[in-house]
Structure formats: C-alpha cells, structure tokens
Amino acid sequence: MLVIEDVLTTGGSTRETIQVAKAAGGLVVAAAAIVDRSGGAAPFDVPFEALLEVDLPTYEADACPLCARGEPVAKPGSRPVVA
C-alpha cells in the first residue's frame, strides 16, 4: 500500500493514515506527497518521496511581518482551527 498526501506540512495526517492502514492489516510500503513543505521535518517509518519540496517561512506571532503590517492571518488547510 502507498499512502499519498497532496500537501505535507507536519506529516500528521500521513502518519495517522499509515497507522489506520496498518491497524486494518495493510502493509504500507511507502508514503509520498505532491508537495512537501515540511523542510524534511516529517519523519516516517517507511520510505518517503515528494514531487516538489517548497520552503515556506513560518513565524512566531510576535515576529510575524504580516502581523506587524496589520494584515489578516489565515490558517489554510483541511484541519479546523481550535481556539
């Protein structure tokens, strides 16, 4: 079985999917992503490949240049923001 993600940021969704597949008796042989924006910080226990690696900066709230300019900040992605 191959687990494929569209955009990988932390690897959390991919790790969860791998765990579910293994718990159901699947043999996960590798993981992949179309875009990897993790900076290599998303380790897996199976081989991983991405078609494109993108380095996007992240900032703490007090050092964010967008915040300093008063621009609204949005969290894109498929997971809801929990306050």
C-alpha positions, -999 to 999 in steps of 0.1 A, spaced: 0 0 0 12 35 -8 -1 65 12 -1 97 -8 -8 132 5 -15 163 -15 5 188 6 26 176 35 33 202 63 38 183 96 32 148 84 4 143 110 -23 132 85 1 109 67 12 92 100 -24 88 110 -33 72 77 -3 49 79 -14 38 114 -50 32 104 -39 12 73 -16 -10 95 -42 -14 122 -65 -28 95 -39 -53 84 -25 -33 55 12 -33 46 23 2 39 55 1 18 60 39 12 45 74 16 45 102 -9 33 138 -13 28 160 -43 42 190 -23 64 187 8 66 219 28 79 202 60 115 211 54 124 175 60 110 176 95 83 150 89 99 115 95 81 83 87 89 47 93 85 39 56 103 55 26 90 89 16 92 109 -16 77 142 -29 73 156 -63 81 191 -51 98 205 -20 87 240 -10 104 261 17 79 284 32 89 305 62 69 303 95 70 329 122 61 331 159 32 355 163 53 383 179 78 381 150 54 378 121 59 405 94 23 401 82 10 408 118 34 438 121 18 452 89 -17 446 103 -25 421 76 -51 394 85 -37 359 91 -55 328 80 -46 292 86 -51 273 53 -55 235 53 -80 208 59 -79 208 97 -101 232 116 -85 258 139 -94 251 175 -93 281 198 
